[in-house]
Amino acid sequence: MLKLLATLFLAISFLFGAVDLNKASKEELMSIKGIGEAKAQAIIDYREKTPLKSIDDLKNIKGFGPKIIEKIRPNVVVENQEIQPKQ
């Protein structure tokens, strides 16, 4: 039941705004059509080392080509705040 509520909340929040690739949880990333568990984890692993500066940085992550990037572009953002990579 809790998982269902969390999924519903994510779906509703997704309708009202784009997902920030540098801040989104794995579940939020997976709520984007075209991003499954493996791609969501790949984004998280990448951004822990190097925060994304633009959506086009996804091309540096295995599994993301031009088609998928263009498909998800309307649903994602990259907010460039003072994010420091983990060392």
N, C-alpha and C positions, 0 to 999 in steps of 0.2 A: 504494500500500500504506500509506504514512504517513497519507494522508488518511482511509483506512478505519479505521486504528487510532485516529486522533484522533476520528472520529465515534463509534466504539464507546466510547471513554473518556467522551465527553460524554454519550452515552446512558446509560451506567452511572451516572455522577455525577448525572445528572438524576433517576434513580430514587430516589436517597438524599437528595434535598433540593431545596428550591425554589431558583430562580435569583434572585440579587440583581440587580435592574434597574440599580442604580448601579455595580456592579462587573463584571458579566458581559461577556465578549467577544462579538463579533458572532456567532461560531459557537455560543456557549452560548445566546444569545438566539434564534438560528434553530432551536435544538433544541426550542423550545417550539412545540407545535402551534398554528398561527394566526399565527405570526410568521415572515415570510420575510425575505429580504435587505433589502428596502426599509424595512420596519418596524423591523428590527434597527438599521439605520443611522440611522433617524429618532430612535430612543431614544438612541443614542450621541451624535448631534449635539445633542439637547436637553439631555442630562445634562452635557455639557461646559460649557454655559452656565449651567444651573440644575439642580443635582441634584434628583432626585425626592424628595419628602418622604413620599409615599404612593402606593400603586398607582393611586389615583384621579387622580393628576397626569397619567396617560397621556392623559386626555381633552384635554389641551393640545397633544397631538402629532397632526398630520394623519394620518388613517387609523385612529385609535383612537376607536371609539364605545363606547357602553354594552355592546353585545353582546360585542365582542371582549375588553373589559376583564373582564367577568364570566366569560368562557370561560377566560381565562388566569389569573385570580385565584388558583386553588388551586396553581398551579405557580410563582408568583413571590412575592418579598418585596422590601421596600425597607428596608434597614438604614440608619438615620439616624446615621451616624458624623460625625466632624468633616471633612466633605467640603467643600472650598472650590471654587466655580466658577472656571474658567480665565478669566483676564482678558487 
